[in-house]
C-alpha cells in the first residue's frame, strides 16, 4: 500500500474490464445475501466470505482456522482467507455480464459522450441501447455494389418486358379495330341494299295502284258514268259517290301520284341517310373506344414504368440507407434484410454499440474534426468542436471508448453496503443490495435463456431489463421511472451515494463525525480569563475518560484498564483529583454552530465547574456570535501532541483577538462592561466633592473610599507615571520629582483614575524609564464601546512592534517559544497575551462598576417630549393640504403618496431630535444608548417618540403612520399595522439565512485553493486607490496593509512618501490622510496610490505575499501557507448572514433603504448575473442625443464623429480643376500643371471627402460618423444630458451595470474595480466593514479563466476555457518553438460556474453536479494535483496550508535533491568510449529548484508523460531507462527513509 505522503496527485479514468477483474477477489453469481437460519453470508452471494473476506477477525467461514496464528492461510474447506474482517471494507467482487451494458453516465449525461463520439443523437442512441431500434454495425460494400448492379439489371429487364407487352397489346387492339370497321362497312352496305329493295317495292306498289286506278277512271270517263262509290287514292278522295268522272280527275290523280312518288323518294333518301349516319356513329364510337383503349394502354405503360422507376429508386435509396452507424427500425431492418441479404450486419443493444466504438480510429477522427472546425462555421463548427473535445479527451487520456460499455460489473465491498439485524429480528439493508440483486437475477436469467436458445424477442427483452437494472444500480431515476423498494421508497443508487449533502463527499469525506466530543447549553463565565472556559465535571470526566483511566493505572489506583473503567464508572473521589491533574493545561475546542468563520471554533483551557452548562468568557461571544438565551456549544478534545500544539499556537482564544475580515479587535467589550466603563469615566458636574484638589492618585482614591468624593465628581489630581496626549486644556505640567517620571495636575474624576489604573499591568516600567513609552495614554475622556475597541486595538498594535518590547521580555519569549519561531510570530504571541490581559481587566472593571452603578431603567425614565403632539398635528394638517391638492387635480396620486410619506418621515425625524433633547444625559436610557452598551436612538424614538411609518409585506411603505409610542401604547389599528413588519422580518430571517449559508459555501468553494505560495511574484502591475465619493471607505482604511508598486510622492512638496515595495502601516495611512486634507478637490481626485493587489498577482498557483499584503488577523504581513481564499470567503459570507437577520431587529419599521435587497445584490454580483434594473452602457464613445418620439418613447443616440484631413501643397504654376467644397473620391484629379510638356505629376485626392482650396494648398476633409441608438425604458432615469460627451462603457441610466457587458466594453480592470466596489457598497451601506482584499480574492477567481478564440498552433480548442497562467505557459512554449500562440478573451464566471470549472475534479465533484463532473473528469483522464484544500481533505492528506505547506516544501525539496543526485553521473561509473553516451548524459547537472512551486512540480510530474522537457524527474527516468532499460521506482525517486513525523 502507498504511504499517505507517497503521492502528490490523483487520477481518475475509465476502468477497463481487465482493471475491474484485477480489483475483484471473485465473481458474485448468486443474489442471496445471508442465510436466514445461520445468519452467515451465502457462498458466491453478495456477502460471500470467500470473495470479500471473513466476517470475524482471524476466523474462516467453517471454523477450521481460528486465531491470528493462521494469518494469511486460505482454508482448504471453505476457501476463506484468515485475516482481519476489516478487509470487507475494501475487497471488491465482480459480476460477469451475459450481455454488454452501457454506463448511463456516458449515455444520459449532457452532452452524451457516447452520442458525440459516434455522432448519434442521444434519443437515437437510447433507442438502440434499449432495443427499440437497430444500428448497422458492418457493411460489405462490394456485396452491396453487386446487389445494386443486379437490381439495376433486373429493373432494366422488367422495363423492357413491360414495353414489349404493351406494344403487343396495342397491335392486337389495332387489328381488332380494322376488322370491326370492315364488318361495320359490310353491314351498312347490306342495310342500304335492303333499303333500296324495300323502296323499290313500295314504288312499284304506288305505280301498280296508280295504274289500276287510272285504268278504272279511264273506264268511267269513257262511259260518263258516275262514281258508284267514293274513289280514294291513298287516303285522298278523288271523287265522291255519284259524282261524275271527268278528265280533271285523272289530272288530279297524276298530281297525287307525283306527290306520292316524291314522298317516297324523300323517305328513301332519309332512310339511306339515316343508315349512313348510324353506321358512321357506330364506326366513330368503335374508333373512339379503340383510341381510348390505346390511350389507356399508353397511360398504363407510363404508370407502370413510373411505378417501376419509383420502385427501383426506392429500393436503391434503401440500399443507400445501408450505411455504418445508421439507426433503423425493426420494420426497416426486415425490409433491408430481404432486399440486400448478407450485405450488412445490424444489431441492437449495448453489444452493438460496443462493436462500433471499438472500431473507432481516434487519430483519424481527430484529424477529420480538426479539418471541419477550421473549414466550417456556425452550428456545424460548434458541433465539430464538441465532438473534437470528446475525441481529444479519449486520445490524450489513454481511455478506450469501448470501456464506456461494461462487460464486467464491479461489486463494491459488503461493508460499504451493510445489512444489519433490527430488534424485531428483521433486517435493514442498504438499497445497493436490492439493486445488485436485480442485476444478478436478470443476468442469471439471461444466461439461462441464451443457453436454451430462447426466441430472439424474449432474449432481447431480458437484455433490455438487464440494461435497466444496471442503470438503476449506477444512477437510479436518471432514465425512466426510478426503481422503488417497499413503501414506494426510491432506492439509493451509487450516484446517490456520492452526490448531495448526504452523499459520500459532503457527509463523510469533507465533514466527519468525531468522538471525544460533547454538547451543552452555555452560560456566562464572568470570572473566567480570556483563555479559559468552564467545563462541567461530568462532561469532562466522560470526555477525558481514557486519559483518567490511564492515569489511575499509572498511579496504582487500578491494576488494569478494566478495573480503572469500573473505578471511573463508580465515580470514586480519587477520580476528580486525577481528572484535575489530567485536564491541567489541556486545551479543548469550543464550537458554536453555524460555523460561519474560523473564529467559530476556538481553543480554551478547561476549568472544571459544577453543574451541566458550559461557561463561556463574555468577550468571545462576538466571535462565536453567541448569546446566553439558550445557545448550545460543542466541545471537542484534540488528542495528539501535534493537535494540542496547533490548538495552543493557532486556535487559542488569546491569539484570535483580531477579526480576519477587518483587522479590528473582535473581543471588544460590550453591554454591561461598556456600561460600567462608561459610568466610570463619566463626569457629573455638581456631584459630591466636585472641584477638590488632590496631591496624588492615592489621596483621591482614599477620599472616594471614605465617601468624601463621588466617583463621577470633577476633581483636580496630580498624577505621575502617565504620558498624556498633550492636547487637553485641563492639564498643567508640574516639575518631575526624580527627573524622569512626568507629573501633571489634571482635571479628571476618581472614576477615570480607577479606569486608567486598571489599564496598567503589574510590573510595567514607569513612563519615561529607559525611554519606555506607555502603550496607553491617560484617557481623560468619556469611554464608550468605540473607545474600548480603540483601546484594545492600540494595545495590540503597540505590543506587536519590536521596539516597544523590553530586551529581557523578548529574550523570555525566545526561550519560551523556541529559537525557530519567527520574530513576527513572537510579536503576535506577545501582543495577543498582553491585549488579552488588558481585556480581562477591562471586563472585570466594567462588570464591577455596572453592578455598583446599579443602572436600570423603568417606564418613568422614558419621557415623551412635550412638543410631540404639536408636530403630529402640524403634519396631519400638512397631509390634509396635500390630499386637497390631489382632489383638485393639481398633483397625481403617486405624487400625493410620495409627499405624504415624506411629510411623516420629516415628522419622525423632528420627534427623534426632540426625544434626544429631552433625554437626561445621566439617565440610564441615555447612558446605555450613548455608550453603545444597548439600544440606539431609533429604538428610544420608538419608545418615547412615535413609531412612524411601517412597511407592508411587499416592502411598500404604508402611508398611515403609527403616531403612538411604546410608552403610551398602540391602538388596535396601529398594532395591526405593526404586525406586517414583524412577520416579514421573521419570515425573511428563516428564508434568507439559508441563502446566506449557500452563498458562503459557494464562496469557500471558489476560493479554497487560493493559498499564499511564494514571497514575491515580481509583478509590476497593481491597482490605483483614489479618493471617490462612490466608495464609503476612506483612502486611509483602504491602503493600510498594502504594498506599493511605485513610489508615492507628495504632489505639493514633491517628497517621496513611500518607496516601491513598501508596506503601508497605520501611521503611514494617517500621513496620507493629512496629505489629502492639504490638497484641493481637483488635486485630491488626481492623487492616487498604486498598490499591489491579488487581482494582478502573477503567481502560477495561489498568490504571493506582497500582492496580498497584511494578514488582518495578525496585523503583520501574511505568511506563506496562509489559506487566504477561505478567509476571504468566510469574511464575506459571515456578515452576509447578518445582512439577512438585520431586518428582524428593526421590527419592520420603515427606513430610507430596504436592507433585504442586500443579500440578493451580493449574490447577483458574485454570480455575475444580469442585474435587475440593468443600466444602459454607452456602446461607443461620442456625443449624446436624446430623441423623444410620440407615445412617450425615448431613444438615446450616441454619435461618434471623427474628422480626417489630407493636405497637399499647391505649386504656383498649377491649375485647380475643382471648386471649393466639392465632393471628391480617392484618385480624382484636383490640380495639374499649366506648363505644357511639364513632366510633373498632377495632384490627385488621397482621401474621399470635401475639398477646400486655400492659397497655397488643397485640404480634403472626411468625416467618419458612427451612430448607436437604444430605446430607453419609460421608467429609466437618465444620468446624461443632451449633448454630453460619453466614453465607451459609461453608465447612461440609473441602475446597476451588467458586468459581462462591461467586460466586453471596458476590459478586465474596469470589471474588477466595479465588482469590488459594488460588493463593498452593499456591505458598507449596512455598516459592515470588510477589507477590499477579501472581495478581490473572489473577483480574481471569477476572472482567472479565458476563452480560446483562435487556438493557433496549440492543442487547445476554440471555445475552451483555460486558466490564464496555463495559457501563458502554453503560449510561451509554442512561441519558443516558432509557432503561433493561441488568442483568447477574458471570461467572467459566476462563483458557481468558476467552482465547477476548477482544475481539481475532487473539489468540483464535492461541490455540485457530482456525476457530471466525475463523468467529464473520467473521460479526460484528469489528474488532480491536490493544490487546494478540499481535495486534500477528501483524500485524507494534510492540507497544503500553514504547517502542512512547510511539510510539503521540505518533502519537495528533499525529493528534488534526490532527483538531482539521480540525474548526476556517478564518478565511479565508466561510460565505454566506443558507445556514444545518451543525449541526456551530456546535459548539465540541473540546478536545484528555485522555488517551492518548482520543487512541488518536480514531485507531481512523476511519470505523467506530460511534464516539461527539462523536468527533473523526466531527466532521472530518461537516464535510468537509457542505462538500465527500466523506469525508476518511486522509492528510488523519493527515497525510503521518510521520517514518520512528516506524515
Number of C-alpha atoms within 10 A of each C-alpha: 4 6 7 12 14 16 16 20 16 16 14 19 19 21 16 19 17 10 12 19 20 13 15 22 16 19 21 25 18 18 21 19 22 17 11 11 6 8 10 15 20 19 21 20 20 29 30 27 25 22 25 28 31 24 21 15 17 22 24 27 24 12 11 11 19 17 12 13 10 16 16 13 15 16 19 9 11 15 17 23 24 25 23 17 17 15 17 21 16 15 19 24 26 22 22 19 19 18 19 21 28 25 19 24 22 20 21 18 17 12 16 19 25 27 20 20 20 16 15 16 12 19 11 18 26 20 18 23 24 22 22 17 22 26 29 22 23 17 17 13 13 10 15 19 13 13 19 18 13 12 17 16 12 12 17 15 11 13 17 11 11 16 16 11 11 16 15 11 14 18 12 11 16 17 10 12 18 13 11 15 18 12 13 17 16 12 13 19 15 12 16 19 12 13 17 16 12 13 17 15 12 14 16 12 12 19 15 12 15 18 13 12 17 17 13 13 22 17 13 16 18 12 10 13 15 16 17 12 11 13 19 13 16 13 7 10 12 19 19 15 13 12 15 15 23 17 12 10 17 18 12 12 21 14 12 17 19 13 12 16 16 12 12 17 15 12 13 18 15 12 16 19 13 13 17 17 13 13 19 16 12 14 19 13 12 16 17 12 13 18 15 12 16 19 13 12 17 16 12 13 18 14 12 15 18 13 12 17 15 12 13 18 13 12 19 17 11 15 18 11 15 26 16 15 19 14 24 23 15 15 11 15 20 12 14 19 15 10 16 19 14 13 20 19 18 20 20 24 26 27 20 20 26 21 15 19 20 13 11 16 11 21 12 11 16 19 13 13 22 17 12 17 22 12 10 12 12 8 9 13 18 15 17 22 21 21 24 24 22 22 27 21 20 21 19 13 17 14 19 17 24 22 17 25 24 23 22 21 22 21 22 22 21 25 18 12 16 15 17 12 11 9 7 6 8 10 11 11 14 17 20 23 24 20 24 23 20 19 25 25 16 23 25 18 17 24 17 14 16 16 9 9 11 13 10 11 10 14 18 18 14 20 27 21 19 27 26 24 24 25 23 29 27 22 22 25 18 15 13 9 10 18 19 17 13 7 6 9 11 15 23 23 25 19 19 19 17 19 20 17 14 12 17 19 21 18 17 14 16 16 12 9 7 8 9 15 19 15 17 18 15 24 20 18 16 16 17 17 22 25 23 22 26 25 25 19 20 15 21 25 23 15 19 17 20 16 15 26 25 18 20 24 17 12 11 11 15 18 12 14 15 11 15 23 19 13 19 20 13 10 13 11 10 12 22 18 11 19 21 17 13 16 19 13 13 18 27 28 23 25 20 22 14 11 15 25 23 18 26 20 23 26 31 27 22 23 21 22 17 11 13 16 20 28 25 28 23 26 25 23 20 16 24 23 16 19 15 13 9 11 14 18 20 17 24 19 21 19 14 9 9 11 13 19 13 15 20 22 15 16 21 24 28 27 23 25 29 24 20 26 26 20 20 19 23 24 24 27 28 24 18 20 27 31 31 31 31 30 29 26 26 25 24 17 13 12 14 16 19 20 18 15 17 18 12 15 17 14 14 24 19 13 17 18 12 10 12 15 23 22 30 24 23 26 22 22 25 22 21 18 18 22 21 17 12 11 7 12 8 13 19 13 13 13 11 13 10 8 9 15 16 20 21 20 19 21 19 24 28 27 24 26 22 17 23 18 13 16 21 16 12 7 6 9 16 18 18 16 12 10 11 15 16 21 18 18 16 19 20 21 15 15 24 27 21 15 18 21 19 16 23 27 19 17 21 27 21 19 21 24 15 14 10 16 17 12 11 8 11 17 12 11 18 15 10 11 14 11 12 7 12 12 14 18 16 20 22 23 22 21 23 24 20 18 26 25 17 21 25 22 17 23 26 19 21 25 20 15 21 22 14 12 15 10 17 11 12 8 11 8 15 23 16 22 18 13 13 21 15 10 17 20 12 13 19 16 12 16 20 13 13 19 19 14 14 17 13 9 10 13 15 12 13 10 13 19 18 12 18 23 19 14 18 24 19 15 22 26 16 16 26 23 15 19 26 17 11 15 20 14 13 13 14 21 22 21 22 25 18 18 24 18 21 17 15 15 16 19 17 23 24 22 21 28 33 28 24 25 22 26 22 18 15 9 15 11 18 16 18 15 21 22 21 22 18 17 16 14 11 17 12 9 10 17 13 10 19 22 17 19 23 21 16 20 22 16 13 17 21 13 11 20 18 13 18 25 18 14 26 25 17 24 25 25 27 30 28 26 27 27 27 27 25 20 16 16 17 12 16 12 17 21 19 15 15 18 20 12 9 9 14 14 17 14 20 21 15 15 26 18 26 24 27 25 24 18 15 21 16 15 15 10 8 9 10 11 14 19 14 13 16 18 22 20 18 15 11 17 19 15 14 20 15 12 17 20 11 12 15 9 12 8 13 17 14 10 19 16 21 20 27 27 27 26 26 18 23 19 20 17 16 22 29 27 25 29 31 26 26 23 21 19 21 26 20 20 18 24 24 19 23 20 24 26 28 26 24 28 27 24 25 30 25 19 22 26 21 18 24 25 20 17 22 18 11 15 19 25 22 20 14 6 10 13 16 18 12 19 24 16 18 23 19 16 23 22 19 21 15 16 16 12 13 14 22 25 21 24 22 18 19 23 18 22 18 18 15 12 9 6 6 9 12 17 16 21 19 25 20 18 14 11 9 13 15 15 15 15 12 20 13 11 10 16 16 18 10 16 12 13 14 12 16 21 14 11 12 15 15 21 19 19 18 12 11 6 7 9 8 10 9 13 22 16 22 16 20 19 22 19 25 17 17 11 8 10 13 21 21 22 19 18 14 10 11 13 14 15 16 16 13 19 13 9 6 16 13 16 13 18 12 13 13 11 15 21 14 14 21 20 20 21 20 15 17 18 25 21 22 16 16 21 19 15 18 16 15 19 13 14 23 21 15 16 21 20 18 18 21 23 19 20 19 16 13 16 11 18 18 21 21 20 24 24 24 22 25 28 27 19 26 24 21 19 25 22 20 21 16 17 18 17 14 17 10 19 21 22 17 16 20 20 19 19 16 13 22 14 12 16 21 15 15 17 14 10 9 10 14 16 20 22 15 20 18 19 19 25 22 22 26 21 17 21 26 22 19 19 19 23 28 27 29 26 23 27 24 19 13 22 17 18 20 20 21 22 24 22 26 24 20 19 20 20 20 26 22 26 23 25 26 20 18 20 14 12 18 18 21 25 24 17 15 16 20 15 17 22 18 16 20 24 22 17 21 26 19 19 25 21 15 20 24 17 16 9 6 6 7 8 12 8 7 6 7 9 13 12 10 15 18 9 12 10 14 16 10 14 18 9 14 18 17 17 23 22 21 22 26 21 19 20 14 11 9 11 16 13 10 10 17 29 29 22 22 23 23 20 23 15 13 16 13 10 11 12 14 18 10 13 10 13 21 20 13 10 7 13 7 7 7 11 14
